[in-house]
Amino acid sequence: MSTMNISLPDAMKSFVDEQVLQRGYGTSSEYVRDLIRREQERLQLRDLLLHGAASATSTEADPAYFDGLRDRVRNARKKTPPPRAKG
């Protein structure tokens, strides 16, 4: 693992320290890594949405389509274990 040192204004450093305490992170590094992971996921989702928006539609988005989509999401939730609590 590589090391990176950053400089923060006092107000931002206090904010990071507060988030570490309130959200149960062990260190400020864990908090920053989590922020970076979330940004990577957000960018990946954005790319997928843009790719999907640019692609041709394969089926009509009628009420039956959305019913099926909701069913797929519900079934996926049932198969995915709940996230583990930090702490």
N, C-alpha and C positions, 0 to 999 in steps of 0.2 A: 504494500500500500504506500502511496506517495503522500508527502506532507505538503500542505499549502498554508501559508500564513496570510491573514488578511487584516487590514486596518479598518476599524469601524468608529464612527463618532460615538461618544458616550451614550447618547440616547438609544442608538441602535444596539449597542452592546448590552445595555440594560434590558432592552426588549428581548434579545436573544436569551439572556439569563432567565428572564421571567418565563419565557416559553419553555425552556428546559425544565424548570421547576413545575410549572403548571401541567405540562403535558407528559411528564414522566420520562423524559429523555435522560440518559445517564450523563451525557456531556453535550457541550455546544456543537461538537463535531457530528454527533448523531443527529442533532436537529438540522444542521446544514445539509448533511447527506440526505435526510428525508425530504427537505425542500427541493433538492436537486432531482431526486427520484420522481417526485410529484411533477416537476416541470418537464422532465423527460416523458412521463406518461401523458401529460397534457399536450405536448407537441406531437407525440405519436397519434393520439386521438384526433388532433386537428388535421394531421396528414391523412388519416383514414377518412375523416369526414369530407375533406376536400376531394380526395380520390373518388369517394362515393358520389359526391355531388356532380363530379365531372363525367361519371360513367352513365351509360344508357340504362334506362329502367328495364327490368326484366319482367316485372309484374305490375299490375295496376294497384295503386295504394288505396284500396277501398276498405270499408269496415272489416271485412273478412281478413284482409292482410294484417291490419293492426291487431285483431284478435289473435291471430297466429303468432305475431311478434310478442305480444304480452304472454302468451302461453310458453314460448321459448324462454323468455326471461324468467318466468316463475320456475320452470323446470331447471334452469341453470342455477338458480338460487338454492333450490332443494339439494342439488348435488355439491354445492360449495360449502365447506365448513365455515362457521362464523369466524371472524378475525379474532386473534388472541389479544387479550388486554395487555397493555404495557404495564410494567411495574414490578 
